[in-house]
Amino acid sequence: MKSWLKFFGLSFFSDKISKQAVKRGYLNVALGAVFALVFLFCGVLAADLLPFSTHYKNSSSFTAFVRNAVTNDGLSLEVNGGKLSADRIADTFSNEADAAVYAVNGYQLAVDTRPADAFDDFEAYYLSNDGKEQEITLEEYEQLSDAAKRNFDFKIRYTANELVLTDELTAVHEAYLTEKKSESFAELQKKQSELSRKEYQKQVYNLYVKEYYPDLSAYESTGSAPLLRNYYFHNCLNGGAEKYLFLFDDSCAGSFVTDAGLKVAFYGFYKDFPDGTVFSTDKSADEFITKSFGATASFSVYVYLMNMIRLLPFIAMMPLLIAVITYCVLRIIKSPLCKGFGGSLKITGSYLFFGALVSAIITFICGYFVPRNSLIIAALLIFFLTLLIRTAVLLIAEGVSVRKSVKAEAENNFTEI
């Protein structure tokens, strides 16, 4: 056991020990691969979560912007039951009066704590695709010939006005779906007694939008009718905004630039705040951002875990590729170290444990200098380079050793003659 622990733990630091891998089993490679995945995952996660508070503190312009928004008398923010409520809607993107108060240091603010599932009272229209940007209504589009219709594309315009589903409006939706003989609506009616009136109205409206309008997947990827929430993403973010803070009832989203020029985009939740938390001071403003981001830890774990699983084939190719390089170089220099590819793979596998640990540490450090969306790529690149450099050290040393052996053998033969 002691011998194995020495081999497994110190192979990365000793050519002599790592060469023992040739005579050992493939279980060491598998175990090293498992540790490598764990270390890389932990390194990326730590690099994503831990440096955030430092980034926030080192962004003086964004910090001042947040404090101005939270401590301003015209905006009251409070958390209850993990939900944020505000005494008003603020939008510096479209409201000049709000911009004059809240748009500080080039940052834009949007505060809208209406329910996340609230529908937007959107406008549907058709726009010409010939570059003239001619806009027509749905009724005008229906009167066009089939050839003329090909010159127009369906579009919608979010209004930021909430669509309230009244009984009268739901009756209109039901009448249309009945006339269309919608099978989905017929199934929904069978389950109507199991649903609340509000939930039933929502599902009827979703079916109505799906049946009445062309495909809206370009706007609402979940298949829902246009949501009020997405007004800000389609109208503001798609407009090129890079420095902003959105405050919604269940989450927040922002993007800022540190004093060193690093761009940081983030999401946040409010579950870590006790009920009745009111934000009105500079300290509470800072806490609002850092704690809401910290509440996304479990979500980040899921996201990075899924990304690691998705990239698993690519990660597995790294040691395999280096093992191929090792095998080819050993054959070229005519090293007796290993005769087949399996031996080369075992040697490469002996570097996985500490190679991934070193990579994880470097990745964590990179979290202070590399954008969050680039951390996984950075981790994998560092891991590959670490394995490649360590293997190169072995191959160079082996090449020197083989050359000395050949030279010594030649001298002995010459002496014998």
Buried (B, 14 or more C-beta within 10 A) or exposed (E): EEEEEEBBEBBBEBBEBBBBBBEBEEEBBEBBBEBBBBBBBBBBBBBBBEBBBEBBEBBEBBBBBBBBBBBBEEBBBBBBEBBBEBEEBBBBBEBEEBBEBBBBBEBBBBBBBBBEEBBBBBEBBBBBEEEEEEEBEEEEBEEBEEEEEEBBEBBBBBBBEBBEBEEEBBEEBBEBBEEEEBEEBEEBBEEEEEBEEEEBBBBBBBBBBBBEBEEBEEBBEEEBBBBBBBBBBBBBBEEEBEBBBBBBBBBBBBBBBBEEEBBBEBBBBBBBBEEEBEBBEBEBBBBBBBBBBBBBBEEBBEBBEEBBEEBEEEBEEBBEBBBBBBBEBBEEBEBEBBEEBBBBBBBBBBBBBBBBBBBBBBBBBBBBEBEBEEBBEBBBBBBBBBBBEBBBEBBEEBBEBBEEEEEEEEEEEEEEE
